Amino acid sequence: MNARDDTLSDDAAFRAELRSLLRRAHESGVDVKGGWECRNGDGDPDWDVVVTEVEKRADSDVDANSDVDADADADADPR
């Protein structure tokens, strides 16, 4: 798998790819909870990635592919 195969042109495409990656890993038995440093060498930024499992909302089964909840969480200021 080459991370540069598909161009992510917007936030929705990024979220869809991230969701797909997490689901594939989970379905394969990978523990996706935790934190990782993603070092990318010169020219590209480094990131700290943290994944936590959240409780499903009662309405989450209505549209499992909706980004509505993710959009609301992304806009929230945790401070």
N, C-alpha and C positions, 0 to 999 in steps of 0.2 A: 504494500500500500504506500503510495506516495502522497504526502500531504499537499503537494502542489498540483495534483491532478484536476481538482475542481476549484474554480474561482468562486469565492464567497463575496458577492457584490453588495450585500446589505445585511442589516441586523437580522431580518427574518431568516435568511439563508444560513447565517451563522447559528442561530438558535436551532434550526431544523437539523443541521449537521451535528451539533453538540448533543441534541436529544437522541439522534440515531446512534452516535458513538456510545453514549451511556447505556442505551437499551441493549445494543449488541454485546457490550462488555458484561452487563448484568446477566443477560441470557446465557452467556458463556461461562458464568460462574466467577467472574472477576469481581472482587470487592472494590466497588468504585467510590466508596466513602474514604475520605482522607485528604491530604494535601500534598502537592507536588510542586517543586520548582521546575520551571521549563526554561532551561538555558539555551539560547539560540546563537551564541557566538557573535562575532562582530557584524554590525550592520542591521541586526534585527533586535527588537527589545526582548527582554527577559520577563517572564511572568511568574507569579505565585498563584496556583490554582487550588481552590478548596471546594470539595464536593461534600455536601451533607444531604442526608435523606430527610425529606419533609413529610409531614402528615398530609394525607390526601384530604381534600375538601369534599364535602358531600356531593357537590355538583361536578366533581372532576371526571366522573364516568360519562357525563353528557357529551363532551367533546374532548377526547383524549389528545387531539392534535392541536388544540387551541393554544395560542400564545397570550391570551388575555391575562391570565394569572402571572405569567413571566413578565409581561410588560409592566404590570402594576408593581411587581417586586423590584424590577430594574429601576423604576423611577423613584422608589422610596429611599430617603436619606436615612441611613442607620444611626446618625448622630443625634 
